[in-house]
Amino acid sequence: MAQLIEIEDPADPRLSDYRDLRDVQLRESVEAAEGLFLAEGEKVVRRAVEAGYAARSFLMAPRWLDGLADVLGRTDAPCYVVSEAFAEQVTGFHVHRGALASLHRRPLPSLDEVLDGARTVVVLEDVVDHTNVGAILRSAAALGVDAALLAPRCADPLYRRSVKVAMGAVFSLPWTRLPEWYDALPDLGARGFTTVALTLADDAVPIEEALAGVDRVALVLGSEGHGISDRWQATADRRAIIPMAAGVDSLNVAAASAVAFYVAGHSAG
Amino acid sequence: MAQLIEIEDPADPRLSDYRDLRDVQLRESVEAAEGLFLAEGEKVVRRAVEAGYAARSFLMAPRWLDGLADVLGRTDAPCYVVSEAFAEQVTGFHVHRGALASLHRRPLPSLDEVLDGARTVVVLEDVVDHTNVGAILRSAAALGVDAALLAPRCADPLYRRSVKVAMGAVFSLPWTRLPEWYDALPDLGARGFTTVALTLADDAVPIEEALAGVDRVALVLGSEGHGISDRWQATADRRAIIPMAAGVDSLNVAAASAVAFYVAGHSAG
């Protein structure tokens, strides 16, 4: 059973996991150094704990205690009970969903583990926006993608905002970091995946055509700004495009991923 | 040519269009009362002006003046030149893209005008999140949807965040508000559209099936929380689902819309 601890001093060092949540750079370095991540909202907190992540602590207003009683009953981590105004003061933003948890990260699984039995995977190169990473993982889980692989510079799926947008998919969908960037796509090819890069390149073929008859597929998505790197464009087996109306900007990467996952699910070999 | 005006007092009343941009409720009432909307970032500001929206004023740091010189050259609206720190103080957030414009809203077009010649339209019931509204409009424009119709309570496409996420699609895609909610779908039926509601209802059929052979289609999307209202579920011609993996939360409405637009574009009758 979690120990309930009322805290009245915003400077209390026990709150350090929850400070300045709007400061992305600070948070990235704190979370990496401490090996922690944050879950926000009753539903996401529950899913994180049910997925086996060990809590370091919880922070919530009294009215959230009942809803999370089952979760708090199964942990020895402290639960800091504070007013909503106090929580806002510490975190720097209005905690809409009232409950926060700080959890221990775990070692990432190996590529072998993540790819075991997978037929459709998504590979994210340098997607930099946490909202997009979360949205892509959520759509991947919903649309039957088996796993996600992240290039070394892709944004962190366990960053608070990614976790929130993914609605728990970050805990259910197998994912890991690619061990290296340069030969990542040829390495996936050697493992039996046809790598299909979503791109606006001139030689890209419509995605339905690119995926037709493919057995194991790795759908590759690039950064919001410039898409996929030249190296990855050159080493992907196929280059695919989602046909778009003339004169229109490209789709947002999260929207493009949803379409690609749907098409992959309907054209399996 | 816009008149460049340096402002040094953050309380200057000429800056009232730009105050407290993080306060959604305040902004909604200010913008409705004044008949204004904001565009953020060089690209979006340019598109708004090119789309014919008249500027009330501009607010930017000196380094953005050159990039927008052509836009400023074609208007008589004042351009307030301030430091980036000053802009942050007035607006309440860090203006990443450096340039803001306040523009006059225009009367919305009639339903007849928006539907003229349209074959595929999207109908948004009570989508409440501005990011989702913007993302849906962007995907609609990219994937060949001809127009968007918004129920009376759907979030504002001209809210700053919607405009930013839509990347200008809010200026290029024809859209308007539905005159009323209760009979909106039967009215579209009377205009020759088959109304297809995206829902998780038990009797929903896979979307490819729901759209097969349909001539003019109105794709209907509901709110993030509870989806489409009972009234609209009951009055839609068809109920469609995007098939999803077992045990997974539904797709985000923006992701679902992208899939639906893609399928509609590939199954036109």
Chai-1 contact restraints between the chains, C-beta under 6 A:
chainA,res_idxA,chainB,res_idxB,connection_type,confidence,min_distance_angstrom,max_distance_angstrom,comment,restraint_id
A,S139,B,L251,contact,1.0,0.0,6.0,A-B,restraint_1
A,S139,B,A255,contact,1.0,0.0,6.0,A-B,restraint_2
A,A141,B,V248,contact,1.0,0.0,6.0,A-B,restraint_3
A,A142,B,M244,contact,1.0,0.0,6.0,A-B,restraint_4
A,A142,B,A245,contact,1.0,0.0,6.0,A-B,restraint_5
A,A142,B,V248,contact,1.0,0.0,6.0,A-B,restraint_6
A,A142,B,L251,contact,1.0,0.0,6.0,A-B,restraint_7
A,G144,B,A245,contact,1.0,0.0,6.0,A-B,restraint_8
A,M167,B,D249,contact,1.0,0.0,6.0,A-B,restraint_9
A,M244,B,A142,contact,1.0,0.0,6.0,A-B,restraint_10
A,A245,B,G144,contact,1.0,0.0,6.0,A-B,restraint_11
A,V248,B,A141,contact,1.0,0.0,6.0,A-B,restraint_12
A,V248,B,A142,contact,1.0,0.0,6.0,A-B,restraint_13
A,D249,B,M167,contact,1.0,0.0,6.0,A-B,restraint_14
A,L251,B,S139,contact,1.0,0.0,6.0,A-B,restraint_15
A,L251,B,A142,contact,1.0,0.0,6.0,A-B,restraint_16
A,A255,B,S139,contact,1.0,0.0,6.0,A-B,restraint_17
A,A255,B,A258,contact,1.0,0.0,6.0,A-B,restraint_18
A,A258,B,A255,contact,1.0,0.0,6.0,A-B,restraint_19
A,A258,B,A258,contact,1.0,0.0,6.0,A-B,restraint_20
A,A258,B,V259,contact,1.0,0.0,6.0,A-B,restraint_21
A,V259,B,A258,contact,1.0,0.0,6.0,A-B,restraint_22
A,V259,B,V259,contact,1.0,0.0,6.0,A-B,restraint_23
A,V259,B,Y262,contact,1.0,0.0,6.0,A-B,restraint_24
A,Y262,B,V259,contact,1.0,0.0,6.0,A-B,restraint_25
